[in-house]
């Protein structure tokens, strides 16, 4: 029994967890204890997009001194329904988007105040023209991810109200109510 994980498991809603680093409490370790970890991709069907998303998130979280980058990283994790962030015991993180949920000798658990529901309905979308072959180089990553990050940081893109798609949606017949 790990007290920090037991405290998180008391939350009976749907949510994901993650750690501030990719090596603390490996994701499979958490899955074996019934917790859905962002780092495994979980129920994500687009594995390549998930890998790039993860790299972006952990790059943003890597510099704790940059509050704006941390805020964007937490917002992106929140978009992926990450409600709890885990760090080793004694690792203090001060950020306005985090609240201490549990603190013990085993770990510290923060609640991500930017976490969004697991499912959500949208009435508008924006297509972001991602070409995954561009993500194979640093220059390509900058060309593709730069405008997206800029839009998020300048609040031109609001993923809480607008669904961000990398593929165009299928043309579906309108739903008819009779």
N, CA, C and O of each residue as an XYZ file, in Angstrom:
712
protein
N       0.843     -1.188      0.000
C       0.000      0.000      0.000
C       0.886      1.248      0.000
O       1.797      1.378      0.817
N       0.606      2.143     -0.913
C       1.339      3.397     -1.025
C       0.343      4.515     -0.712
O      -0.570      4.760     -1.501
N       0.504      5.196      0.425
C      -0.503      6.164      0.876
C      -0.882      7.233     -0.167
O      -2.062      7.557     -0.308
N       0.092      7.778     -0.890
C      -0.217      8.804     -1.886
C      -1.116      8.290     -2.988
O      -2.034      8.985     -3.425
N      -0.853      7.065     -3.442
C      -1.684      6.472     -4.492
C      -3.059      6.100     -3.958
O      -4.060      6.229     -4.664
N      -3.108      5.641     -2.713
C      -4.408      5.336     -2.099
C      -5.263      6.594     -1.983
O      -6.476      6.545     -2.185
N      -4.637      7.702     -1.661
C      -5.369      8.982     -1.569
C      -5.937      9.377     -2.933
O      -7.082      9.819     -3.026
N      -5.136      9.218     -3.992
C      -5.608      9.538     -5.344
C      -6.753      8.605     -5.738
O      -7.730      9.046     -6.342
N      -6.639      7.345     -5.405
C      -7.676      6.367     -5.775
C      -9.012      6.626     -5.086
O     -10.028      6.068     -5.500
N      -9.035      7.455     -4.049
C     -10.302      7.804     -3.401
C     -11.195      8.629     -4.318
O     -12.413      8.654     -4.137
N     -10.608      9.301     -5.293
C     -11.375     10.074     -6.277
C     -12.023      9.073     -7.226
O     -11.316      8.376     -7.954
N     -13.328      8.987     -7.236
C     -14.060      7.984     -8.015
C     -14.462      8.464     -9.409
O     -15.097      7.720    -10.156
N     -14.101      9.697     -9.766
C     -14.423     10.188    -11.109
C     -13.398      9.677    -12.113
O     -12.395      9.074    -11.728
N     -13.645      9.914    -13.398
C     -12.687      9.549    -14.441
C     -11.623     10.632    -14.541
O     -11.942     11.812    -14.682
N     -10.368     10.231    -14.470
C      -9.259     11.178    -14.561
C      -8.002     10.397    -14.910
O      -7.976      9.168    -14.852
N      -6.982     11.123    -15.267
C      -5.662     10.540    -15.499
C      -4.684     11.158    -14.515
O      -4.938     12.215    -13.937
N      -3.565     10.478    -14.338
C      -2.472     10.964    -13.508
C      -1.223     11.044    -14.373
O      -1.164     10.465    -15.457
N      -0.240     11.758    -13.886
C       1.065     11.792    -14.529
C       2.082     12.217    -13.480
O       1.732     12.523    -12.340
N       3.319     12.230    -13.878
C       4.389     12.711    -13.012
C       5.089     13.850    -13.740
O       4.972     13.983    -14.958
N       5.811     14.662    -12.993
C       6.523     15.769    -13.614
C       7.729     15.303    -14.409
O       8.268     16.050    -15.226
N       8.149     14.079    -14.174
C       9.239     13.503    -14.955
C       8.776     12.163    -15.490
O       7.849     11.558    -14.951
N       9.410     11.705    -16.534
C       8.995     10.442    -17.146
C       9.484      9.226    -16.374
O       9.057      8.107    -16.658
N      10.374      9.421    -15.402
C      10.939      8.262    -14.707
C      10.434      8.052    -13.279
O      10.807      7.062    -12.649
N       9.604      8.945    -12.750
C       9.078      8.750    -11.402
C       7.822      7.888    -11.458
O       6.879      8.203    -12.184
N       7.812      6.802    -10.694
C       6.688      5.860    -10.682
C       6.265      5.526    -12.107
O       5.240      6.010    -12.588
N       7.032      4.727    -12.754
C       6.772      4.374    -14.150
C       5.288      4.101    -14.381
O       4.586      3.595    -13.506
N       4.840      4.445    -15.561
C       3.412      4.396    -15.881
C       2.806      3.021    -15.685
O       1.674      2.922    -15.212
N       3.522      1.945    -16.033
C       2.974      0.604    -15.843
C       2.759      0.296    -14.364
O       1.823     -0.418    -14.005
N       3.618      0.829    -13.517
C       3.486      0.652    -12.077
C       2.140      1.223    -11.618
O       1.442      0.612    -10.809
N       1.786      2.395    -12.141
C       0.511      3.016    -11.763
C      -0.670      2.256    -12.348
O      -1.695      2.096    -11.685
N      -0.534      1.788    -13.584
C      -1.621      1.030    -14.212
C      -1.929     -0.239    -13.425
O      -3.088     -0.635    -13.310
N      -0.890     -0.879    -12.883
C      -1.105     -2.095    -12.082
C      -1.861     -1.784    -10.799
O      -2.392     -2.691    -10.157
N      -1.914     -0.522    -10.423
C      -2.651     -0.114     -9.230
C      -3.969      0.582     -9.575
O      -4.563      1.260     -8.737
N      -4.417      0.403    -10.820
C      -5.722      0.890    -11.227
C      -5.794      2.359    -11.571
O      -6.884      2.930    -11.603
N      -4.646      2.994    -11.832
C      -4.645      4.410    -12.182
C      -4.297      4.583    -13.665
O      -3.369      3.950    -14.167
N      -5.028      5.419    -14.342
C      -4.801      5.687    -15.756
C      -3.730      6.762    -15.891
O      -3.953      7.917    -15.529
N      -2.576      6.382    -16.409
C      -1.440      7.294    -16.505
C      -1.316      7.849    -17.918
O      -1.318      7.102    -18.896
N      -1.210      9.143    -18.007
C      -1.051      9.841    -19.281
C       0.141      9.296    -20.068
O       0.088      9.229    -21.296
N       1.193      8.914    -19.390
C       2.437      8.521    -20.053
C       2.318      7.227    -20.836
O       3.159      6.972    -21.697
N       1.318      6.401    -20.582
C       1.164      5.153    -21.335
C       0.335      5.359    -22.589
O       0.291      4.473    -23.442
N      -0.323      6.499    -22.725
C      -1.210      6.700    -23.861
C      -2.596      6.159    -23.581
O      -3.576      6.635    -24.155
N      -2.690      5.175    -22.711
C      -3.976      4.635    -22.273
C      -4.932      4.322    -23.397
O      -4.675      3.433    -24.209
N      -6.024      5.039    -23.449
C      -7.062      4.770    -24.432
C      -6.897      5.603    -25.705
O      -7.825      5.711    -26.507
N      -5.727      6.182    -25.881
C      -5.466      6.997    -27.059
C      -5.252      6.086    -28.264
O      -4.491      5.121    -28.188
N      -5.915      6.387    -29.365
C      -5.788      5.563    -30.562
C      -4.679      6.034    -31.490
O      -4.176      5.235    -32.280
N      -4.287      7.269    -31.429
C      -3.291      7.830    -32.331
C      -1.943      7.889    -31.616
O      -1.590      8.912    -31.030
N      -1.198      6.794    -31.666
C       0.016      6.648    -30.882
C       1.066      7.678    -31.274
O       1.704      8.261    -30.397
N       1.262      7.917    -32.570
C       2.290      8.863    -32.992
C       1.987     10.269    -32.480
O       2.880     10.963    -31.995
N       0.739     10.681    -32.588
C       0.350     12.008    -32.076
C       0.568     12.062    -30.566
O       0.995     13.090    -30.039
N       0.278     10.967    -29.866
C       0.457     10.930    -28.415
C       1.924     11.087    -28.032
O       2.242     11.770    -27.058
N       2.808     10.465    -28.782
C       4.239     10.578    -28.505
C       4.695     12.025    -28.652
O       5.416     12.535    -27.794
N       4.289     12.682    -29.714
C       4.684     14.079    -29.936
C       4.061     15.000    -28.884
O       4.709     15.931    -28.406
N       2.816     14.737    -28.530
C       2.129     15.513    -27.498
C       2.880     15.383    -26.173
O       3.094     16.374    -25.474
N       3.275     14.165    -25.835
C       4.014     13.921    -24.593
C       5.349     14.643    -24.593
O       5.727     15.255    -23.595
N       6.063     14.574    -25.706
C       7.351     15.266    -25.788
C       7.168     16.766    -25.562
O       7.957     17.391    -24.854
N       6.148     17.328    -26.152
C       5.868     18.750    -25.993
C       5.542     19.081    -24.539
O       6.085     20.034    -23.981
N       4.665     18.303    -23.931
C       4.260     18.543    -22.540
C       5.457     18.482    -21.607
O       5.653     19.384    -20.793
N       6.259     17.433    -21.714
C       7.380     17.283    -20.786
C       8.498     18.282    -21.066
O       9.270     18.616    -20.167
N       8.589     18.758    -22.296
C       9.523     19.854    -22.585
C       9.076     21.119    -21.841
O       9.898     21.810    -21.240
N       7.783     21.417    -21.884
C       7.251     22.609    -21.210
C       7.377     22.501    -19.692
O       7.688     23.489    -19.027
N       7.143     21.327    -19.145
C       7.224     21.143    -17.694
C       8.667     21.060    -17.193
O       8.921     21.214    -15.998
N       9.599     20.820    -18.096
C      10.988     20.624    -17.710
C      11.658     21.831    -17.104
O      12.590     21.685    -16.313
N      11.207     23.022    -17.454
C      11.809     24.241    -16.909
C      10.839     24.844    -15.903
O       9.989     25.660    -16.261
N      10.968     24.445    -14.665
C      10.031     24.908    -13.624
C      10.156     26.392    -13.335
O       9.247     26.984    -12.754
N      11.260     27.003    -13.727
C      11.439     28.438    -13.484
C      10.613     29.278    -14.454
O      10.378     30.459    -14.196
N      10.172     28.694    -15.555
C       9.387     29.412    -16.555
C       7.903     29.156    -16.282
O       7.340     28.165    -16.748
N       7.280     30.058    -15.523
C       5.882     29.871    -15.101
C       4.932     29.790    -16.284
O       3.947     29.054    -16.233
N       5.209     30.534    -17.349
C       4.329     30.525    -18.514
C       4.399     29.169    -19.231
O       3.371     28.628    -19.638
N       5.596     28.630    -19.381
C       5.739     27.310    -20.009
C       5.078     26.240    -19.146
O       4.395     25.355    -19.662
N       5.282     26.323    -17.830
C       4.643     25.360    -16.920
C       3.126     25.449    -17.031
O       2.442     24.426    -17.061
N       2.607     26.653    -17.092
C       1.157     26.834    -17.195
C       0.622     26.208    -18.475
O      -0.430     25.569    -18.467
N       1.346     26.391    -19.574
C       0.916     25.801    -20.839
C       1.007     24.275    -20.767
O       0.109     23.584    -21.248
N       2.075     23.741    -20.176
C       2.200     22.293    -20.018
C       1.072     21.715    -19.179
O       0.516     20.670    -19.515
N       0.736     22.390    -18.093
C      -0.368     21.923    -17.236
C      -1.701     22.033    -17.958
O      -2.585     21.196    -17.771
N      -1.847     23.053    -18.774
C      -3.082     23.217    -19.551
C      -3.224     22.090    -20.576
O      -4.312     21.547    -20.768
N      -2.103     21.743    -21.236
C      -2.140     20.638    -22.195
C      -2.419     19.314    -21.498
O      -3.159     18.481    -22.022
N      -1.834     19.114    -20.320
C      -2.149     17.911    -19.549
C      -3.608     17.924    -19.116
O      -4.271     16.887    -19.121
N      -4.108     19.100    -18.741
C      -5.510     19.227    -18.364
C      -6.430     18.871    -19.505
O      -7.484     18.272    -19.296
N      -6.038     19.236    -20.710
C      -6.812     18.891    -21.895
C      -6.891     17.374    -22.058
O      -7.875     16.847    -22.578
N      -5.850     16.681    -21.613
C      -5.812     15.216    -21.666
C      -6.400     14.588    -20.400
O      -6.211     13.395    -20.164
N      -7.106     15.369    -19.588
C      -7.792     14.894    -18.386
C      -6.839     14.476    -17.273
O      -7.182     13.620    -16.458
N      -5.636     15.071    -17.226
C      -4.685     14.767    -16.156
C      -5.027     15.655    -14.968
O      -4.795     16.864    -14.991
N      -5.582     15.037    -13.929
C      -6.017     15.765    -12.748
C      -4.946     15.789    -11.655
O      -4.864     16.749    -10.890
N      -4.125     14.737    -11.579
C      -3.144     14.637    -10.500
C      -1.727     14.511    -11.050
O      -1.476     13.749    -11.984
N      -0.811     15.265    -10.463
C       0.608     15.237    -10.809
C       1.374     14.691     -9.610
O       1.174     15.144     -8.483
N       2.245     13.724     -9.850
C       2.984     13.049     -8.795
C       4.460     13.439     -8.847
O       5.056     13.503     -9.923
N       5.037     13.696     -7.688
C       6.471     13.994     -7.593
C       7.037     13.279     -6.371
O       6.295     12.935     -5.451
N       8.360     13.055     -6.361
C       8.963     12.411     -5.181
C       8.751     13.248     -3.918
O       8.597     14.468     -3.984
N       8.747     12.577     -2.784
C       8.588     13.261     -1.490
C       9.638     14.354     -1.350
O      10.802     14.168     -1.705
N       9.209     15.489     -0.831
C      10.111     16.619     -0.614
C      10.281     17.518     -1.816
O      10.903     18.574     -1.698
N       9.755     17.144     -2.966
C       9.872     17.965     -4.176
C       8.733     18.981     -4.191
O       7.596     18.654     -4.532
N       9.052     20.194     -3.822
C       8.037     21.256     -3.741
C       7.918     21.973     -5.081
O       8.921     22.384     -5.665
N       6.701     22.119     -5.559
C       6.432     22.867     -6.784
C       5.413     23.940     -6.433
O       4.327     23.645     -5.934
N       5.772     25.165     -6.697
C       4.862     26.274     -6.443
C       4.426     26.826     -7.789
O       5.241     27.326     -8.564
N       3.143     26.729     -8.053
C       2.579     27.237     -9.303
C       1.098     27.500     -9.070
O       0.443     26.714     -8.386
N       0.548     28.591     -9.623
C      -0.869     28.918     -9.371
C      -1.858     27.887     -9.908
O      -3.006     27.857     -9.467
N      -1.436     27.039    -10.855
C      -2.341     26.036    -11.414
C      -2.286     24.701    -10.675
O      -2.939     23.739    -11.081
N      -1.505     24.638     -9.588
C      -1.372     23.412     -8.809
C      -1.797     23.626     -7.368
O      -1.505     24.664     -6.775
N      -2.488     22.640     -6.805
C      -2.849     22.647     -5.392
C      -2.333     21.350     -4.767
O      -2.462     20.279     -5.360
N      -1.756     21.445     -3.585
C      -1.296     20.235     -2.900
C      -2.516     19.414     -2.508
O      -3.406     19.900     -1.810
N      -2.550     18.165     -2.963
C      -3.655     17.248     -2.685
C      -3.261     16.239     -1.605
O      -4.085     15.818     -0.793
N      -1.992     15.869     -1.617
C      -1.467     14.921     -0.631
C       0.025     15.184     -0.494
O       0.711     15.447     -1.482
N       0.527     15.110      0.745
C       1.961     15.229      0.981
C       2.343     14.239      2.066
O       1.800     14.277      3.170
N       3.277     13.355      1.750
C       3.702     12.341      2.712
C       5.141     11.946      2.481
O       5.849     12.567      1.688
N       5.570     10.912      3.174
C       6.945     10.441      3.039
C       7.167      9.671      1.745
O       8.311      9.448      1.350
N       6.085      9.260      1.078
C       6.200      8.494     -0.156
C       6.206      9.371     -1.408
O       6.865      9.035     -2.392
N       5.482     10.486     -1.380
C       5.373     11.363     -2.552
C       4.575     12.606     -2.192
O       4.022     12.728     -1.099
N       4.536     13.521     -3.148
C       3.645     14.676     -3.084
C       2.739     14.574     -4.304
O       3.207     14.304     -5.410
N       1.447     14.789     -4.102
C       0.474     14.760     -5.189
C      -0.125     16.155     -5.302
O      -0.621     16.717     -4.326
N      -0.068     16.701     -6.511
C      -0.675     18.000     -6.785
C      -1.900     17.807     -7.658
O      -1.940     16.935     -8.526
N      -2.890     18.636     -7.410
C      -4.077     18.641     -8.271
C      -3.876     19.702     -9.337
O      -3.587     20.861     -9.039
N      -4.035     19.283    -10.591
C      -3.920     20.194    -11.726
C      -5.251     20.928    -11.880
O      -6.254     20.326    -12.265
N      -5.259     22.207    -11.584
C      -6.492     22.989    -11.629
C      -6.954     23.263    -13.063
O      -8.040     23.804    -13.272
N      -6.145     22.896    -14.034
C      -6.495     23.055    -15.452
C      -7.094     21.780    -16.046
O      -7.382     21.727    -17.241
N      -7.281     20.756    -15.215
C      -7.818     19.488    -15.717
C      -9.236     19.684    -16.245
O     -10.066     20.353    -15.631
N      -9.481     19.081    -17.397
C     -10.799     19.131    -18.022
C     -11.452     17.755    -17.924
O     -10.767     16.770    -17.648
N     -12.758     17.672    -18.143
C     -13.443     16.370    -18.078
C     -12.888     15.396    -19.121
O     -12.314     15.818    -20.125
N     -13.059     14.100    -18.881
C     -12.584     13.076    -19.815
C     -13.290     13.218    -21.164
O     -12.674     13.059    -22.218
N     -14.574     13.516    -21.115
C     -15.331     13.698    -22.359
C     -15.988     15.060    -22.337
O     -16.329     15.598    -21.284
N     -16.151     15.589    -23.506
C     -16.743     16.912    -23.622
C     -17.328     17.056    -25.021
O     -16.805     16.475    -25.972
N     -18.394     17.814    -25.156
C     -18.986     18.093    -26.450
C     -18.565     19.477    -26.904
O     -18.493     20.415    -26.109
N     -18.290     19.589    -28.190
C     -17.882     20.866    -28.779
C     -18.831     21.216    -29.909
O     -19.349     20.333    -30.592
N     -19.058     22.503    -30.104
C     -19.860     22.929    -31.253
C     -19.008     23.645    -32.302
O     -19.527     24.108    -33.318
N     -17.712     23.734    -32.054
C     -16.810     24.326    -33.040
C     -15.461     23.607    -33.006
O     -15.071     23.025    -31.994
N     -14.766     23.665    -34.135
C     -13.452     23.040    -34.198
C     -12.526     23.895    -35.050
O     -12.962     24.734    -35.839
N     -11.239     23.653    -34.862
C     -10.204     24.272    -35.681
C      -9.330     23.144    -36.181
O      -8.910     22.286    -35.405
N      -9.054     23.139    -37.472
C      -8.163     22.127    -38.033
C      -6.750     22.687    -38.030
O      -6.472     23.717    -38.645
N      -5.867     21.997    -37.332
C      -4.460     22.379    -37.295
C      -3.725     21.508    -38.303
O      -3.690     20.288    -38.147
N      -3.147     22.099    -39.316
C      -2.546     21.305    -40.394
C      -1.243     20.639    -39.972
O      -0.157     21.139    -40.266
N      -1.357     19.525    -39.288
C      -0.176     18.787    -38.844
C       0.217     17.765    -39.896
O      -0.611     16.978    -40.355
N       1.465     17.784    -40.265
C       2.031     16.751    -41.123
C       3.060     16.042    -40.272
O       4.104     16.609    -39.951
N       2.776     14.818    -39.908
C       3.634     14.130    -38.957
C       5.029     13.869    -39.489
O       5.962     13.694    -38.705
N       5.194     13.838    -40.817
C       6.560     13.689    -41.330
C       7.410     14.913    -40.987
O       8.635     14.817    -40.910
N       6.755     16.078    -40.778
C       7.485     17.284    -40.363
C       8.017     17.167    -38.936
O       8.962     17.862    -38.563
N       7.419     16.301    -38.153
C       7.825     16.174    -36.753
C       9.069     15.308    -36.571
O       9.512     15.092    -35.443
N       9.631     14.816    -37.662
C      10.811     13.963    -37.572
C      12.104     14.755    -37.433
O      13.162     14.176    -37.185
N      12.028     16.077    -37.591
C      13.224     16.919    -37.422
C      12.889     18.084    -36.505
O      11.724     18.456    -36.366
N      13.909     18.660    -35.878
C      13.722     19.810    -34.993
C      13.144     20.998    -35.760
O      12.270     21.702    -35.254
N      13.633     21.218    -36.980
C      13.126     22.348    -37.774
C      11.656     22.150    -38.115
O      10.857     23.084    -38.043
N      11.309     20.919    -38.487
C       9.919     20.613    -38.803
C       9.026     20.767    -37.589
O       7.913     21.284    -37.688
N       9.519     20.312    -36.430
C       8.751     20.477    -35.195
C       8.460     21.947    -34.932
O       7.342     22.307    -34.565
N       9.461     22.791    -35.120
C       9.278     24.227    -34.908
C       8.244     24.819    -35.843
O       7.428     25.643    -35.431
N       8.273     24.399    -37.114
C       7.304     24.899    -38.104
C       5.886     24.488    -37.760
O       4.948     25.268    -37.925
N       5.729     23.255    -37.278
C       4.393     22.723    -36.994
C       3.893     23.162    -35.626
O       2.774     23.657    -35.493
N       4.731     22.977    -34.610
C       4.278     23.226    -33.240
C       4.363     24.697    -32.839
O       3.631     25.139    -31.953
N       5.240     25.452    -33.476
C       5.395     26.867    -33.134
C       4.092     27.652    -33.203
O       3.722     28.299    -32.223
N       3.380     27.615    -34.341
C       2.113     28.352    -34.425
C       1.057     27.868    -33.431
O       0.260     28.660    -32.927
N       1.057     26.559    -33.153
C       0.086     26.017    -32.194
C       0.389     26.550    -30.796
O      -0.506     27.030    -30.100
N       1.660     26.464    -30.388
C       2.043     26.983    -29.075
C       1.770     28.469    -28.971
O       1.277     28.945    -27.948
N       2.085     29.195    -30.014
C       1.843     30.636    -30.013
C       0.355     30.936    -29.838
O      -0.021     31.805    -29.051
N      -0.487     30.211    -30.574
C      -1.929     30.405    -30.458
C      -2.460     30.084    -29.072
O      -3.353     30.764    -28.565
N      -1.904     29.040    -28.460
C      -2.320     28.678    -27.105
C      -1.847     29.712    -26.091
O      -2.602     30.108    -25.203
N      -0.597     30.148    -26.224
C      -0.043     31.101    -25.259
C      -0.707     32.472    -25.373
O      -0.885     33.164    -24.371
N      -1.068     32.858    -26.578
C      -1.712     34.159    -26.778
C      -3.228     34.064    -26.653
O      -3.950     35.032    -26.891
N      -3.691     32.879    -26.275
C      -5.116     32.613    -26.037
C      -5.989     32.822    -27.279
O      -7.171     33.146    -27.164
N      -5.398     32.635    -28.472
C      -6.167     32.646    -29.710
C      -6.836     31.294    -29.923
O      -7.895     31.205    -30.544
N      -6.202     30.235    -29.399
C      -6.771     28.896    -29.418
C      -7.189     28.556    -27.995
O      -6.362     28.575    -27.083
N      -8.442     28.252    -27.803
C      -8.930     27.881    -26.476
C      -9.467     26.459    -26.531
O     -10.618     26.253    -26.914
N      -8.647     25.462    -26.152
C      -9.090     24.075    -26.239
C     -10.239     23.727    -25.301
O     -10.816     22.647    -25.423
N     -10.585     24.602    -24.378
C     -11.742     24.346    -23.515
C     -13.044     24.586    -24.269
O     -14.088     24.050    -23.896
N     -12.988     25.393    -25.333
C     -14.212     25.708    -26.082
C     -14.165     25.257    -27.534
O     -15.208     25.128    -28.175
N     -12.980     25.017    -28.055
C     -12.828     24.659    -29.457
C     -12.017     23.375    -29.568
O     -10.919     23.280    -29.018
N     -12.552     22.398    -30.272
C     -11.860     21.134    -30.481
C     -10.743     21.357    -31.490
O     -10.970     21.919    -32.562
N      -9.543     20.917    -31.146
C      -8.388     21.035    -32.028
C      -8.194     19.703    -32.742
O      -7.963     18.682    -32.094
N      -8.286     19.704    -34.077
C      -8.162     18.484    -34.874
C      -6.955     18.572    -35.790
O      -6.630     19.651    -36.286
N      -6.286     17.447    -36.020
C      -5.213     17.464    -37.006
C      -5.671     16.869    -38.329
O      -4.956     16.977    -39.325
N      -6.831     16.251    -38.364
C      -7.444     15.767    -39.593
C      -8.795     16.446    -39.755
O      -9.432     16.820    -38.770
N      -9.227     16.603    -40.993
C     -10.548     17.171    -41.221
C     -11.597     16.150    -40.800
O     -11.429     14.957    -41.053
N     -12.674     16.598    -40.162
C     -13.718     15.646    -39.761
C     -14.441     15.097    -40.984
O     -14.510     15.745    -42.029
N     -14.974     13.894    -40.833
C     -15.754     13.283    -41.911
C     -17.030     14.074    -42.111
O     -17.572     14.658    -41.172
N     -17.495     14.085    -43.329
C     -18.791     14.708    -43.596
C     -19.875     13.762    -43.127
O     -20.102     12.712    -43.727
N     -20.535     14.135    -42.065
C     -21.581     13.315    -41.513
C     -22.925     13.937    -41.811
O     -23.065     15.160    -41.839
N     -23.891     13.109    -42.027
C     -25.244     13.621    -42.245
C     -25.733     14.236    -40.951
O     -25.442     13.712    -39.876
N     -26.472     15.341    -41.026
C     -26.988     15.951    -39.785
C     -27.916     14.978    -39.073
O     -28.623     14.189    -39.700
N     -27.896     15.052    -37.781
C     -28.758     14.221    -36.958
C     -30.183     14.740    -37.077
O     -30.436     15.928    -36.874
N     -31.096     13.867    -37.401
C     -32.497     14.271    -37.571
C     -33.338     13.787    -36.395
O     -33.255     12.626    -35.996
N     -34.122     14.661    -35.862
C     -35.027     14.318    -34.774
C     -36.425     14.308    -35.336
O     -36.863     15.274    -35.962
N     -37.126     13.211    -35.111
C     -38.502     13.178    -35.639
C     -39.516     13.091    -34.547
O     -40.715     13.054    -34.820
